Amino acid sequence: MYFSKITIALFLFFCAAGIFAQPISISAGKMKGVKKGGKEFQHLEENVRFEQNGNTVTCDIADYDATEEELIGTGNVEILSSEGVRINGNSLTFNSKEKLATVSGNVKLVDKDMTLTTPWLQYHTDSKIGYYGAGGKIVDNEMVLTSGTGSYNPNRHMLYFRKNVVLKHPDYTIIADTLQHNTESQISYFFTYTEIKSEENTILCNYGEYNGKSGKSYFTKNAALLSKENIIRADTLAFDKNSGIGQASGNLWVKDTQQRITIFGQKGYYDKKRKYTRVTGNPLARQYEKNGDSLMLKADTFIYRDDTTLHKRFLLAYRKVRLWRSEFSGTSDSMAYVVEDSMFRLFGKPVLWNENTRLNADTIRILLRNSKIASMEMRQNSFVAIKEDTLHFSQISGQNMDNNFGSDNKLKSVYVRGEGKSIYYIKEKDSVITSANATECSNMKIFTDSGRVSNVRFYGNPVGNVYPMEDLPVEKEKLKGFVWDEMNRPANNEFKAPFVVASLPKKRGETETRIKRKK
């Protein structure tokens, strides 16, 4: 950030003002002793000039009170430092007892390309602290800074700007209540409400700091980063400008405003160059659909990646994945979701539940269309179990299965390819189970209606029997691999937000509506 010219200019001014702390030479066209108000002082006119150590002060008229040790200069006041800094104003007052020098009236400080304008400037020759308090404007070739007050403490190498601080640079704009800059460490500090705007994003916080040497920034106390595509909220946000690495911690909330995805967590990592985001700390993700439905996910780790080569965005979940939608829920070890084609891929013993149906395989792929399940592919060790009543389950197993769903998101058909096996229960019109069909074949296709098996077609030398219920062998009731663990089925209430997202930081007296981003 561009504080170097501000630092040099103010420092040189305050050094120039310090000429009054040392003996000075005085010259003028006219010089006489006068008495006014019971006080005697030296009155100077015409080309009044003060010099000390190469620093020069000129003005039209000056009065010096030796008793009060006070010098007052008026009319075309100009201070020219030995370093080339020029200060102009209407009047100059220096009181040696109070160790205070003040330039007032349309004050203008110029140092090469940098200009400071303010109603008045003060300098304490004892503490070496300089100050302006009636508003100031600093302009150079690259930026403009305005503030209600400004000061420089050379003892602490610190610049202070307060009250409605605005720094405008071609690359960014900073709006703050208080801005503090250490000229030695090149670290800038932001206090209370701070807003940093750039073409790419806006940062809001109530405390922050930026290291000009390392390019590292740190923002906390309800920090927020708003961009065209994302909103990031966290207790703490840190970013390394040089490496493009950002980190967040404490009540992290990420929202993709275009894809309507939000992620909660406690710790985040961001790589700007790779467009890679990782969230951990008991994370929860939600994707809201236009129809009001939503997909909710839990896992140990979420990764959100924008692949510019493939022009696709991926949401990846790792370890202990649990997901829920109104029409299905499930578990797996890991998951990959492609945003652009609405494709889910579940790995590591995935299990899905759809109404009274349980589906599992080594790998499951789900295609959504218009926010509804269009199809589901199950690969290797595929199994479908359908609950007929509290004691009986129709079952289908095979190597691979292709499942199709209706517009109501209910399972309509299952096509089994390879090592097909099934047992399904036959009901009378009064829904009483009367018999069971146990069959093995190469391929089969099963049709369902209202969550019940309605028709089955067998291909490739089917072998099977139909058993009256009283003659059904116990070993035929369950196919190998049958599991009904409904207690592990994810429920909606598991996916409540882990914390309330705080309102955005705002200026004092400013309503939240003013800074709330439009959707």
Secondary structure in CASP SS format (residue, H / E / C, confidence):
PFRMAT SS
TARGET T0000
AUTHOR 0000-0000-0000
METHOD secondary structure of the structure
MODEL  1
M C 1.00
Y C 1.00
F C 1.00
S H 1.00
K H 1.00
I H 1.00
T H 1.00
I H 1.00
A H 1.00
L H 1.00
F H 1.00
L H 1.00
F H 1.00
F H 1.00
C H 1.00
A H 1.00
A H 1.00
G H 1.00
I H 1.00
F H 1.00
A H 1.00
Q C 1.00
P C 1.00
I C 1.00
S E 1.00
I E 1.00
S E 1.00
A C 1.00
G C 1.00
K E 1.00
M E 1.00
K E 1.00
G E 1.00
V E 1.00
K E 1.00
K E 1.00
G C 1.00
G C 1.00
K E 1.00
E E 1.00
F E 1.00
Q E 1.00
H E 1.00
L E 1.00
E E 1.00
E E 1.00
N E 1.00
V E 1.00
R E 1.00
F E 1.00
E E 1.00
Q E 1.00
N C 1.00
G C 1.00
N E 1.00
T E 1.00
V E 1.00
T E 1.00
C E 1.00
D E 1.00
I E 1.00
A E 1.00
D E 1.00
Y E 1.00
D E 1.00
A C 1.00
T C 1.00
E C 1.00
E C 1.00
E E 1.00
L E 1.00
I E 1.00
G E 1.00
T E 1.00
G E 1.00
N E 1.00
V E 1.00
E E 1.00
I E 1.00
L E 1.00
S C 1.00
S C 1.00
E C 1.00
G C 1.00
V C 1.00
R E 1.00
I E 1.00
N E 1.00
G E 1.00
N E 1.00
S E 1.00
L E 1.00
T E 1.00
F E 1.00
N E 1.00
S C 1.00
K C 1.00
E C 1.00
K C 1.00
L E 1.00
A E 1.00
T E 1.00
V E 1.00
S E 1.00
G E 1.00
N E 1.00
V E 1.00
K E 1.00
L E 1.00
V E 1.00
D E 1.00
K C 1.00
D C 1.00
M E 1.00
T E 1.00
L E 1.00
T E 1.00
T E 1.00
P E 1.00
W E 1.00
L E 1.00
Q E 1.00
Y E 1.00
H E 1.00
T C 1.00
D C 1.00
S C 1.00
K C 1.00
I C 1.00
G E 1.00
Y E 1.00
Y E 1.00
G C 1.00
A C 1.00
G C 1.00
G E 1.00
K E 1.00
I E 1.00
V E 1.00
D C 1.00
N C 1.00
E C 1.00
M C 1.00
V E 1.00
L E 1.00
T E 1.00
S E 1.00
G C 1.00
T E 1.00
G E 1.00
S E 1.00
Y E 1.00
N E 1.00
P C 1.00
N C 1.00
R C 1.00
H C 1.00
M E 1.00
L E 1.00
Y E 1.00
F E 1.00
R E 1.00
K E 1.00
N E 1.00
V E 1.00
V E 1.00
L E 1.00
K E 1.00
H E 1.00
P C 1.00
D C 1.00
Y E 1.00
T E 1.00
I E 1.00
I E 1.00
A E 1.00
D E 1.00
T E 1.00
L E 1.00
Q E 1.00
H E 1.00
N E 1.00
T C 1.00
E C 1.00
S C 1.00
Q C 1.00
I E 1.00
S E 1.00
Y E 1.00
F E 1.00
F E 1.00
T E 1.00
Y E 1.00
T E 1.00
E E 1.00
I E 1.00
K E 1.00
S E 1.00
E C 1.00
E C 1.00
N E 1.00
T E 1.00
I E 1.00
L E 1.00
C E 1.00
N E 1.00
Y E 1.00
G E 1.00
E E 1.00
Y E 1.00
N E 1.00
G C 1.00
K C 1.00
S C 1.00
G C 1.00
K E 1.00
S E 1.00
Y E 1.00
F E 1.00
T E 1.00
K E 1.00
N E 1.00
A E 1.00
A E 1.00
L E 1.00
L E 1.00
S E 1.00
K C 1.00
E C 1.00
N E 1.00
I E 1.00
I E 1.00
R E 1.00
A E 1.00
D E 1.00
T E 1.00
L E 1.00
A E 1.00
F E 1.00
D E 1.00
K C 1.00
N C 1.00
S C 1.00
G C 1.00
I E 1.00
G E 1.00
Q E 1.00
A E 1.00
S E 1.00
G E 1.00
N E 1.00
L E 1.00
W E 1.00
V E 1.00
K E 1.00
D E 1.00
T C 1.00
Q C 1.00
Q C 1.00
R C 1.00
I E 1.00
T E 1.00
I E 1.00
F E 1.00
G E 1.00
Q E 1.00
K E 1.00
G E 1.00
Y E 1.00
Y E 1.00
D E 1.00
K C 1.00
K C 1.00
R C 1.00
K C 1.00
Y E 1.00
T E 1.00
R E 1.00
V E 1.00
T E 1.00
G C 1.00
N C 1.00
P C 1.00
L E 1.00
A E 1.00
R E 1.00
Q E 1.00
Y E 1.00
E C 1.00
K C 1.00
N C 1.00
G C 1.00
D C 1.00
S E 1.00
L E 1.00
M E 1.00
L E 1.00
K E 1.00
A C 1.00
D C 1.00
T E 1.00
F E 1.00
I E 1.00
Y E 1.00
R E 1.00
D E 1.00
D E 1.00
T C 1.00
T C 1.00
L C 1.00
H C 1.00
K E 1.00
R E 1.00
F E 1.00
L E 1.00
L E 1.00
A E 1.00
Y E 1.00
R E 1.00
K E 1.00
V E 1.00
R E 1.00
L E 1.00
W E 1.00
R C 1.00
S C 1.00
E C 1.00
F C 1.00
S E 1.00
G E 1.00
T E 1.00
S E 1.00
D E 1.00
S E 1.00
M E 1.00
A E 1.00
Y E 1.00
V E 1.00
V C 1.00
E C 1.00
D C 1.00
S C 1.00
M E 1.00
F E 1.00
R E 1.00
L E 1.00
F E 1.00
G C 1.00
K C 1.00
P C 1.00
V E 1.00
L E 1.00
W E 1.00
N E 1.00
E C 1.00
N C 1.00
T E 1.00
R E 1.00
L E 1.00
N E 1.00
A C 1.00
D C 1.00
T E 1.00
I E 1.00
R E 1.00
I E 1.00
L E 1.00
L E 1.00
R E 1.00
N C 1.00
S C 1.00
K E 1.00
I E 1.00
A E 1.00
S E 1.00
M E 1.00
E E 1.00
M E 1.00
R E 1.00
Q E 1.00
N E 1.00
S E 1.00
F E 1.00
V E 1.00
A E 1.00
I E 1.00
K E 1.00
E C 1.00
D C 1.00
T C 1.00
L C 1.00
H C 1.00
F E 1.00
S E 1.00
Q E 1.00
I E 1.00
S E 1.00
G E 1.00
Q E 1.00
N E 1.00
M E 1.00
D E 1.00
N E 1.00
N E 1.00
F E 1.00
G C 1.00
S C 1.00
D C 1.00
N C 1.00
K C 1.00
L E 1.00
K E 1.00
S E 1.00
V E 1.00
Y E 1.00
V E 1.00
R E 1.00
G E 1.00
E E 1.00
G E 1.00
K E 1.00
S E 1.00
I E 1.00
Y E 1.00
Y E 1.00
I E 1.00
K E 1.00
E C 1.00
K C 1.00
D C 1.00
S C 1.00
V C 1.00
I E 1.00
T E 1.00
S E 1.00
A E 1.00
N E 1.00
A E 1.00
T E 1.00
E E 1.00
C E 1.00
S E 1.00
N E 1.00
M E 1.00
K E 1.00
I E 1.00
F E 1.00
T E 1.00
D E 1.00
S C 1.00
G C 1.00
R E 1.00
V E 1.00
S E 1.00
N E 1.00
V E 1.00
R E 1.00
F E 1.00
Y E 1.00
G C 1.00
N C 1.00
P C 1.00
V E 1.00
G E 1.00
N E 1.00
V E 1.00
Y E 1.00
P E 1.00
M H 1.00
E H 1.00
D H 1.00
L C 1.00
P C 1.00
V H 1.00
E H 1.00
K H 1.00
E C 1.00
K C 1.00
L C 1.00
K C 1.00
G C 1.00
F C 1.00
V C 1.00
W C 1.00
D C 1.00
E H 1.00
M H 1.00
N H 1.00
R C 1.00
P C 1.00
A C 1.00
N H 1.00
N H 1.00
E H 1.00
F H 1.00
K C 1.00
A C 1.00
P C 1.00
F C 1.00
V C 1.00
V C 1.00
A C 1.00
S C 1.00
L C 1.00
P C 1.00
K C 1.00
K C 1.00
R C 1.00
G C 1.00
E C 1.00
T C 1.00
E H 1.00
T H 1.00
R H 1.00
I H 1.00
K C 1.00
R C 1.00
K C 1.00
K C 1.00
END
